[in-house]
Amino acid sequence: MEQKNSKSYGSALYTLITVFFFWGFSAASNGVFIPFCKAHFHLSQFESQLIDYTFYGGYFIGSLILYYASEITKVDIMNKLGYKNGIIYGLVLSAAGALLMLPAVNSGSFLFILGAFFVIALGFSLQQTAANPFVIALGSPETGSNRLNLAGGVNNFGTLLGPAAISIILFGSASKQLPADQVKITSINDAYLILAALFIAVAVFFWFSKLPKVTSDEKFESSKKTILPLFVIFIGFCLVFIAKPSAAATGIPEAYFVYASLVIILVTLFVALAAAGRSNEGWGAMHYPQLIFGMIAIFTYVGVEVTIQSNLGSLLKTPEFGGYSTAQIAPYISLYWGSLMIGRWTGAIGAFNLSRLMKNVLTIVVPFIAFGVVLLVNNKLSGQDVSGLYIYGICVAVVIVGFLVGQQKPVRTLTIFGLLGVGTMIFGLLTTGKIGLFALISGGLCCSIMWPSIFALAIAGLGKYTSQGSSLLIMMILGGSIIPPIQGVLADSSQNAVAGMSGIHFSYIVPVIGFAYLAFFAWKAGSVLKKQGIDIDHMEAAASH
C-alpha cells in the first residue's frame, strides 16, 4: 500500500469506523425485523428468510460485479477508483437504499422491501471492500491491526444495539409495549430516515476531508478460468429467488430449488478444486486448495452465524421455547449478537503486546465484562428484565476454557470452537426451554473467533495471489444469503418429521452440519499447509473480523 504521508488521521478514523457500526446495526436488526415481517405479511419461514437472502446477496452481487469488471478491463477497479471514493459511493448507495425503504414500506409490498434491502447491501459491499484497507492506511502500518480491532468493536456495538433499537421503534419500550397486531410497519420509517441522513453526512465528511491516497502497487493478474465457476455460483444464488414461482409453474416443491442452489454452489467449488489440481494455469488464487476449502468455510461460517439468529425469533414463539411474542424476543437476539461481541473482545487481546500471564488473566476477565455490557444495554435501553439471562454466564465460562486452550492458534482454535459449536447445537436440539435456548444462542460464542482463523488458514501461502484470494473469500459472505433460506425451507417441510419436535426446532440441524464442516476445515487446511511447508499454528493469526 502507498499513502501520501505518515500523518495520523484520528478524526477521519473515528468517522470511518462509524460505517462498521452501520453494518452491524443493520445486520443484527434483521433478527427482529424478520419475525415481524413474517407475521405482518403472513409469510412462511422460508419466505421470511428472503430478507437475509437479499441483504447478504447484495454483498455477493456487489463483489461479483467488481470482480468481473476488473477481469474484463484488466484493471483493479477499486484500486483505480480509490478507497476514499469507494466508501463515498458506497455510502451514497446505501443512503439511496434507506430512502427507498420509505416508499417500499408504505407500499405494503414485501418484494419492494426486499429490493430496498438489496440496494443498502450493495452499498455496504462497496464500503466493505474499501474500508478495511483504508483503516490500515489511516496511520502507521504497525498499528493497523489495532485500528481494525477498534473498528470491529464498533461493529459489535452496532450488532448489540440494533435489535433493541428496532424493537423499541416498532413496539415501544418494555413498560409501554404495543401488541404486535397493533403495530404498523410504517413505524420503521423513522429508523431508515435517520440511517439515510447519517450515511449522507458521513459521505459529505469524506468528500471534503483531506485523506491519504491509498493505492496498491500490485500488478493486476487475470484469472480467466475463475469466470465460469463464479457465474455458475451466481446461477445457484438465483435459484433461491425463483424457487416459489418455479414451484408454482412446475409443481416441483420449492424446497428442491433451494436445496439445488446449495448443491450447485458446493459442487462448483469442488469441481474447480479438482480442475485446478490438474492444471493451475489461469486459476490464480483458486489453484491453492486451502483457498477453495476456505471459500466453503467462509460461506459456511457466515451462513451459520446468520441463520442461528434469523430463525431464532420463530423458535422463541414455539411453546417449548417460551411462547414469546414478537415484541419480547429482542433481548435474546441481542444476547446472540452480544455473544459474538464477547468472543471478539476476547480475541482482540492478542493484538496487544502483553505477557502471557496478563493475556490469560484478561481472557478470563474480559468476557465477563463484555457480558455485563450486554446485560446493561438490554436493561437500560429497552427496560427489559435481564435477570433470566444471568445463567448464560455458564456458557461464557465454557468458551473461556476454549480460548485458553486454543491460544489463538488458527488450526487449534477453529477445531475447538467448531467442535464446541457441534456440541452446543446438538444439546439445543435435544433439549427445550431456557437450557436449550441458551445452548443454541451460545453458537454466537462459538462463531465469534472463527473469521480470523478461517482467513489465516485460507490465505496462508498464497503469495502474490493473497489480495485476489481475500476478494474471493469476501465474496463467500454469500453463505449468509443461502443458508438461512435452507434452514427456513427445512423448518417448513419438516413440521412433523420428528416426534415431539417442531419443524423450526428440528431445522437447527443445519448449524450442526455447518459447525462440523468448520472443524473439518481446520484439520484439512492445516494438513494441506503442512504439505506446503507451512505450520500455520506458529504464525500470527489474521486480524479479527
C-alpha positions, 0 to 999 in steps of 0.5 A: 500500500502507498499513502501520501504521508505518515500523518495520523488521521484520528478524526477521519478514523473515528468517522470511518469506523462509524460505517462498521457500526452501520453494518452491524446495526443493520445486520443484527436488526434483521433478527427482529425485523424478520419475525415481524415481517413474517407475521405482518405479511403472513409469510412462511419461514422460508419466505421470511428468510428472503430478507437475509437472502437479499441483504447478504446477496447484495454483498455477493452481487456487489463483489461479483460485479467488481470482480468481473469488471476488473477481469474484463478491463484488466484493471483493479477497479477499486484500486483505480477508483480509490478507497476514499471514493469507494466508501463515498459511493458506497455510502451514497448507495446505501443512503439511496437504499434507506430512502427507498425503504420509505416508499417500499414500506408504505407500499405494503409490498414485501418484494419492494422491501426486499429490493430496498434491502438489496440496494443498502447491501450493495452499498455496504459491499462497496464500503466493505471492500474499501474500508478495511484497507483504508483503516490500515492506511489511516496511520502507521502500518504497525498499528493497523491491526489495532485500528481494525480491532477498534473498528470491529468493536464498533461493529459489535456495538452496532450488532448489540444495539440494533435489535433493541433499537428496532424493537423499541421503534416498532413496539415501544419500550418494555413498560409501554409495549404495543401488541404486535397486531397493533403495530404498523410497519410504517413505524420503521420509517423513522429508523431508515430516515435517520440511517439515510441522513447519517450515511449522507453526512458521513459521505459529505465528511469524506468528500471534503476531508483531506485523506491519504491516497491509498493505492496498491502497487500490485500488478493486476493478474487475470484469472480467466478460468475463475469466470465460469465457476463464479457465474455458475455460483451466481446461477445457484444464488438465483435459484433461491429467488425463483424457487416459489414461482418455479414451484408454482409453474412446475409443481416441483416443491420449492424446497428442491430449488433451494436445496439445488442452489446449495448443491450447485454452489458446493459442487462448483467449488469442488469441481474447480478444486479438482480442475485446478489440481490438474492444471493451475494455469489461469486459476490464480488464487483458486489453484491453492486448495486451502483457498477453495476449502476456505471459500466453503468455510467462509460461506459456511461460517457466515451462513451459520452465524446468520441463520442461528439468529434469523430463525431464532425469533420463530423458535422463541414463539414455539411453546417449548421455547417460551411462547414469546411474542414478537415484541419480547424476543429482542433481548435474546437476539441481542444476547446472540449478537452480544455473544459474538461481541464477547468472543471478539473482545476476547480475541482482540487481546492478542493484538496487544503486546502483553505477557502471557500471564496478563493475556490469560488473566484478561481472557478470563476477565474480559468476557465477563465484562463484555457480558455485563455490557450486554446485560446493561444495554438490554436493561437500560435501553429497552427496560427489559428484565435481564435477570433470566439471562444471568445463567448464560454466564455458564456458557461464557465460562465454557468458551473461556476454557476454549480460548485458553486452550486454543491460544489463538492458534488458527488450526487449534482454535477453529477445531475447538470452537467448531467442535464446541459449536457441534456440541452446543447445537446438538444439546439445543436440539435435544433439549427445550426451554431456557437450557436449550435456548441458551445452548443454541444462542451460545453458537454466537460464542462459538462463531465469534473467533472463527473469521480470523482463523478461517482467513489465516488458514485460507490465505496462508501461502498464497503469495502474490495471489493473497489480495485476489484470494481475500476478494474471493473469500469476501465474496463467500459472505454469500453463505449468509444469503443461502443458508438461512433460506435452507434452514427456513425451507427445512423448518417448513417441510419438516413440521412433523418429521420428528416426534415431539419436535417442531419443524423450526426446532428440528431445522437447527440441524443445519448449524450442526452440519455447518459447525462440523464442516468448520472443524473439518476445515481446520484439520484439512487446511492445516494438513494441506499447509503442512504439505506446503511447508507451512505450520500455520499454528506458529504464525500470527493469526489474521486480524479479527473480523 
